[in-house]
Amino acid sequence: MIEELPIDYTKLIRDLCMFGIRGNPDHLYIADGENREVNVKLYSDNEVGKHLCLMFDERDTLHNVNALCHLLKNAADILSNTDIENNIIYDQYMSRKELMKASLWMTTM
């Protein structure tokens, strides 16, 4: 199953159920391993997205990724061609929380 993020939370749950995945996105961790019931992999075909994928690890959930994607999509006009976009490409953010804080600060100025 491939989902393009961001996606409406309810639709995401419904799509997961269609594929027999009953897990809540809050509990589906970003990981790929033999011992996991559900493997979640992140992929992007653009430069910013590729670096965002690297920001997440096995402590993050599908919900965390989707929430950050919603924030960035909603603020895309404000954030494009800014230091935030460049900082993503050059892996300057240590965590999604740091990126969210910077994005929220930029959008409320």
C-alpha distance (Angstrom), angle and dihedral (degrees) to the residues before:
residue distance angle dihedral
M1 . . .
I2 3.79 . .
E3 3.80 121.8 .
E4 3.76 125.9 -173.4
L5 3.77 110.6 -137.0
P6 2.91 139.1 -105.9
I7 3.77 96.2 49.6
D8 3.79 131.9 162.4
Y9 3.82 107.7 -88.5
T10 3.81 93.8 -127.8
K11 3.80 92.0 49.0
L12 3.79 90.1 49.3
I13 3.81 91.1 54.1
R14 3.81 90.8 46.3
D15 3.82 92.0 49.3
L16 3.80 91.3 48.7
C17 3.81 89.7 51.7
M18 3.82 90.8 50.7
F19 3.79 87.5 60.8
G20 3.79 93.4 46.5
I21 3.79 95.4 -102.3
R22 3.78 108.6 135.8
G23 3.78 95.3 176.8
N24 3.76 121.9 118.8
P25 3.85 112.6 -118.3
D26 3.81 86.5 -124.5
H27 3.82 87.9 65.9
L28 3.82 101.3 37.5
Y29 3.78 103.1 99.7
I30 3.78 124.7 -154.2
A31 3.76 99.9 -108.0
D32 3.74 142.9 115.4
G33 3.75 116.3 -148.4
E34 3.77 142.8 135.1
N35 3.80 93.5 -117.8
R36 3.79 94.9 54.9
E37 3.77 123.5 99.7
V38 3.81 90.1 -150.3
N39 3.81 124.6 27.2
V40 3.78 116.9 -154.9
K41 3.79 118.4 -163.3
L42 3.78 126.7 179.4
Y43 3.79 123.3 -141.3
S44 3.77 136.1 172.9
D45 3.77 134.2 179.6
N46 3.82 95.8 -153.6
E47 3.79 131.9 69.8
V48 3.81 98.4 -114.8
G49 3.81 91.4 46.5
K50 3.79 92.4 50.3
H51 3.79 90.8 55.0
L52 3.80 91.5 45.3
C53 3.81 88.8 54.8
L54 3.80 89.2 56.2
M55 3.80 90.0 55.2
F56 3.81 93.2 67.1
D57 3.79 127.0 75.8
E58 3.80 140.4 171.4
R59 3.82 91.5 -67.6
D60 3.80 91.4 62.9
T61 3.78 125.0 82.0
L62 3.77 135.1 -144.8
H63 3.79 86.7 -106.3
N64 3.84 91.1 56.1
V65 3.80 91.1 52.3
N66 3.79 93.4 45.9
A67 3.83 92.4 48.7
L68 3.81 92.3 51.6
C69 3.82 90.7 47.2
H70 3.83 89.8 52.5
L71 3.80 91.3 50.8
L72 3.79 93.9 48.1
K73 3.80 94.1 44.6
N74 3.80 92.4 49.9
A75 3.80 90.7 48.9
A76 3.82 96.6 39.4
D77 3.80 95.2 113.3
I78 3.79 91.5 51.8
L79 3.81 97.3 40.7
S80 3.81 101.6 43.6
N81 3.80 114.1 105.7
T82 3.80 91.6 12.0
D83 3.77 133.9 118.0
I84 3.79 88.1 -97.9
E85 3.80 92.6 62.0
N86 3.81 90.8 45.8
N87 3.80 91.3 46.5
I88 3.81 89.7 54.3
I89 3.80 91.7 51.5
Y90 3.81 91.6 48.5
D91 3.83 93.2 45.2
Q92 3.81 94.2 -118.0
Y93 3.81 95.9 147.5
M94 3.77 115.8 83.8
S95 3.79 94.7 -161.9
R96 3.78 143.6 8.6
K97 3.81 88.4 -109.1
E98 3.79 90.9 58.6
L99 3.82 90.4 49.5
M100 3.81 91.9 46.9
K101 3.80 90.9 50.9
A102 3.82 92.1 50.1
S103 3.81 91.6 46.0
L104 3.78 93.5 48.8
W105 3.79 91.0 47.7
M106 3.83 91.1 51.0
T107 3.80 93.6 48.2
T108 3.81 94.5 49.7
M109 3.80 95.7 51.3
